[in-house]
Amino acid sequence: MKRITFVFCFLPLVALSAEDVNHILREIDSRMSQVSDFSAKVALTQQKVGQGVKNFETLFFRRDADDEFLMVTTKPQSEKGNGYLRTGSNFWMYRQNTRTFQHINRDESINGTDTKAGDFERKKLTTLYKPFTDAHGKEDITETTLGNKKVWKFTVVAKVRDVTYPKQIYWVEKDTFLQLKVESYSLSGTLMQTAYFIKYTQIQGKYILLKGIFVDEFEKGNKTILDISGVSLKKLDRKIFTKAYLENLSK
């Protein structure tokens, strides 16, 4: 999950047509902004060459109104109590064994997996990215298929520095604007990761991602599988998004 701006993607069941990349990005942003509070159990299965398979489970809480999230690891025992907190513009990593918080960047790896701290925050794509255009000002967007689904395939480039990947290629389902596949590239143009968004569910008329696969294209053979369960959209207490609450959960 390295650049997964939609790890938790909330989209109402509305079919629209898109004319250009900015239109698609705005439609995705408008749907994501309609959910305020979110909690769930997140399971990460990491497969690394030479290291076998590692399984992690976490509790995840997010409050979009203030762009905050908190997550704490519950399994395995060796990682239990470790957590991450986003408040305002600050990212914190908490280590239970030393009871210390460390300020981190959004590209910090979560529990050593292919997921990043920034993957769990809500981002407005229109703020971070713009359409890639050729020398003639033409956008790189086509109508194609992915499996049996009709999709828009398009390329975006970063318009701010604070992103993990400066270039991405999206495959977005035409009827729902669900993001189905994303390729993420480094500044040099190297393909670093391919993300597949496999399964969504609907809660209160919105789509929510339940399963994703994130393939490390730089270190071949490595990948992380994301599974989300126990989803709730109930309002969360603001005290959850504090260092004190994370420390208390970690005991």
C-alpha distance (Angstrom), angle and dihedral (degrees) to the residues before:
residue distance angle dihedral
M1 . . .
K2 3.96 . .
R3 3.75 101.3 .
I4 3.69 104.0 12.5
T5 3.66 106.6 145.1
F6 3.75 89.1 172.8
V7 3.78 104.5 44.9
F8 3.81 83.5 132.1
C9 3.77 103.2 31.4
F10 3.80 119.5 179.2
L11 3.79 115.5 -166.5
P12 3.82 128.0 164.0
L13 3.78 117.7 -132.3
V14 3.80 98.6 -96.7
A15 3.81 127.2 134.1
L16 3.79 116.4 -144.3
S17 3.77 138.3 160.4
A18 3.76 123.8 -123.2
E19 3.80 127.6 -143.0
D20 3.80 102.0 -176.1
V21 3.80 142.3 1.4
N22 3.80 95.9 -94.7
H23 3.80 89.2 53.2
I24 3.81 90.7 54.5
L25 3.80 92.4 46.8
R26 3.81 91.3 50.0
E27 3.80 91.4 50.0
I28 3.81 91.2 51.1
D29 3.81 91.7 47.4
S30 3.79 93.7 48.9
R31 3.78 91.5 53.5
M32 3.79 94.9 46.2
S33 3.80 91.1 51.3
Q34 3.79 92.6 60.2
V35 3.81 94.7 77.9
S36 3.79 120.8 72.0
D37 3.83 110.3 175.5
F38 3.79 128.0 29.7
S39 3.80 136.7 170.9
A40 3.80 132.1 175.7
K41 3.78 147.8 142.8
V42 3.79 112.7 -95.3
A43 3.80 122.4 -159.0
L44 3.81 119.9 -167.5
T45 3.80 121.3 -167.2
Q46 3.78 111.4 -165.8
Q47 3.77 122.2 -162.6
K48 3.80 116.8 -171.2
V49 3.78 129.0 173.5
G50 3.79 110.0 -104.9
Q51 3.81 93.0 7.3
G52 3.79 102.6 69.8
V53 3.81 122.5 -147.1
K54 3.80 126.7 -29.1
N55 3.81 124.6 -171.9
F56 3.78 125.3 -153.2
E57 3.80 130.5 -177.4
T58 3.79 125.0 -165.9
L59 3.78 140.9 175.1
F60 3.78 111.4 -126.9
F61 3.81 130.4 -162.1
R62 3.80 126.6 178.8
R63 3.80 133.6 -179.6
D64 3.78 111.8 -170.1
A65 3.80 95.9 -173.1
D66 3.82 88.9 74.4
D67 3.82 97.5 21.2
E68 3.82 92.3 -115.0
F69 3.78 134.2 144.8
L70 3.78 139.0 172.9
M71 3.76 129.6 -167.6
V72 3.81 131.0 178.5
T73 3.81 127.8 -171.3
T74 3.82 117.1 -122.4
K75 3.84 99.3 174.3
P76 3.00 143.8 74.4
Q77 3.80 101.9 36.7
S78 3.82 91.7 -128.0
E79 3.84 90.4 61.1
K80 3.81 98.5 33.5
G81 3.78 113.2 132.8
N82 3.80 96.5 18.9
G83 3.77 112.5 125.5
Y84 3.79 151.9 165.3
L85 3.78 131.1 -129.3
R86 3.79 130.9 -167.7
T87 3.82 117.8 -167.7
G88 3.78 122.8 162.7
S89 3.80 106.9 -37.8
N90 3.82 93.4 -25.6
F91 3.81 128.3 103.1
W92 3.79 117.7 -165.2
M93 3.79 131.4 -171.0
Y94 3.82 116.1 -157.4
R95 3.80 123.5 -156.6
Q96 3.79 113.7 -161.1
N97 3.82 97.1 -158.7
T98 3.82 92.9 59.1
R99 3.82 96.1 26.0
T100 3.78 90.2 -134.9
F101 3.79 135.6 134.7
Q102 3.78 121.2 -139.9
H103 3.79 124.2 -165.3
I104 3.82 109.5 -124.6
N105 3.79 140.1 179.2
R106 3.80 123.2 -109.7
D107 3.81 90.2 -107.0
E108 3.83 92.2 63.4
S109 3.82 110.9 127.7
I110 3.82 115.8 -113.2
N111 3.82 108.6 -126.3
G112 3.81 89.2 -25.7
T113 3.81 93.1 -63.2
D114 3.80 129.1 126.0
T115 3.80 89.6 -96.1
K116 3.78 119.5 99.1
A117 3.79 132.5 -148.9
G118 3.79 89.7 -117.1
D119 3.79 91.3 56.3
F120 3.78 90.4 73.8
E121 3.79 99.3 53.6
R122 3.78 123.9 87.2
K123 3.78 110.6 -108.6
K124 3.77 131.6 -175.6
L125 3.78 106.2 -129.6
T126 3.80 90.6 -155.3
T127 3.81 88.8 59.6
L128 3.80 95.3 49.4
Y129 3.81 104.3 33.6
K130 3.77 143.5 37.3
P131 3.81 131.7 -169.3
F132 3.78 116.8 -81.4
T133 3.80 110.1 -121.9
D134 3.80 131.8 -169.3
A135 3.81 127.2 -130.0
H136 3.80 89.3 -77.4
G137 3.80 94.0 51.6
K138 3.81 93.6 -106.9
E139 3.79 117.9 146.9
D140 3.80 119.9 -124.9
I141 3.81 98.8 -122.6
T142 3.79 130.1 130.3
E143 3.78 138.0 171.2
T144 3.81 110.2 -121.4
T145 3.80 142.1 135.1
L146 3.79 134.0 -94.6
G147 3.78 107.8 -162.3
N148 3.80 103.4 -42.8
K149 3.79 95.6 -26.9
K150 3.78 127.7 99.7
V151 3.78 110.4 -127.4
W152 3.76 144.9 173.8
K153 3.82 110.7 -122.4
F154 3.78 113.6 -161.4
T155 3.80 143.3 154.1
V156 3.80 127.3 -127.0
V157 3.79 132.5 -174.9
A158 3.79 129.0 -156.8
K159 3.79 119.8 -95.8
V160 3.82 93.3 -173.2
R161 3.80 130.6 49.8
D162 3.80 97.3 -129.4
V163 3.80 98.4 83.6
T164 3.79 130.8 104.2
Y165 3.80 93.8 -135.0
P166 3.81 125.0 32.1
K167 3.81 93.2 -158.2
Q168 3.79 133.2 36.2
I169 3.80 137.5 172.9
Y170 3.81 116.8 -148.2
W171 3.78 133.8 -159.6
V172 3.84 106.1 -161.5
E173 3.80 123.9 -179.3
K174 3.79 109.8 -116.2
D175 3.79 99.5 -141.7
T176 3.80 99.4 46.6
F177 3.83 106.2 16.3
L178 3.78 88.8 -125.1
Q179 3.78 111.1 158.7
L180 3.80 107.1 -126.0
K181 3.79 104.0 172.1
V182 3.81 137.1 9.4
E183 3.79 129.9 -172.7
S184 3.81 114.9 -159.5
Y185 3.81 123.5 -156.4
S186 3.80 136.3 -166.4
L187 3.80 123.4 -125.2
S188 3.82 89.1 -94.5
G189 3.81 90.6 55.9
T190 3.82 97.0 -105.0
L191 3.80 115.3 148.0
M192 3.81 104.2 -119.8
Q193 3.80 104.7 171.2
T194 3.79 142.5 4.8
A195 3.80 117.5 -155.6
Y196 3.80 124.2 -162.6
F197 3.80 120.7 -165.0
I198 3.77 103.5 -153.4
K199 3.77 110.2 171.1
Y200 3.79 136.8 25.1
T201 3.78 132.9 178.2
Q202 3.80 132.8 -161.4
I203 3.79 122.9 -120.6
Q204 3.80 121.6 172.2
G205 3.80 89.5 -10.1
K206 3.81 94.6 -52.8
Y207 3.79 132.8 110.1
I208 3.80 116.2 -121.1
L209 3.79 124.3 -172.3
L210 3.82 114.0 -118.1
K211 3.81 103.6 170.4
G212 3.78 135.7 26.2
I213 3.79 136.8 165.8
F214 3.79 120.9 -149.4
V215 3.79 116.6 -164.8
D216 3.79 121.0 -160.4
E217 3.80 104.1 -136.1
F218 3.81 94.0 -178.2
E219 3.80 96.9 54.9
K220 3.79 100.6 36.8
G221 3.78 117.1 -139.4
N222 3.80 95.8 30.5
K223 3.79 121.8 112.5
T224 3.79 142.5 151.6
I225 3.80 125.8 -141.9
L226 3.80 118.4 -152.8
D227 3.81 122.4 -155.4
I228 3.81 122.4 179.9
S229 3.82 124.5 -165.0
G230 3.80 140.7 158.0
V231 3.79 92.0 44.6
S232 3.82 117.5 -173.1
L233 3.80 129.9 177.6
K234 3.80 94.3 -168.9
K235 3.79 118.8 133.7
L236 3.82 113.1 -88.9
D237 3.78 127.8 -142.8
R238 3.80 112.3 -109.9
K239 3.81 90.9 -131.4
I240 3.82 88.2 72.1
F241 3.79 90.2 73.9
T242 3.79 96.8 63.8
K243 3.79 136.6 97.7
A244 3.80 89.8 -118.7
Y245 3.80 92.4 57.1
L246 3.81 92.6 48.0
E247 3.80 90.9 49.7
N248 3.81 90.1 50.0
L249 3.84 92.1 50.2
S250 3.78 89.7 50.2
K251 3.81 95.3 58.4
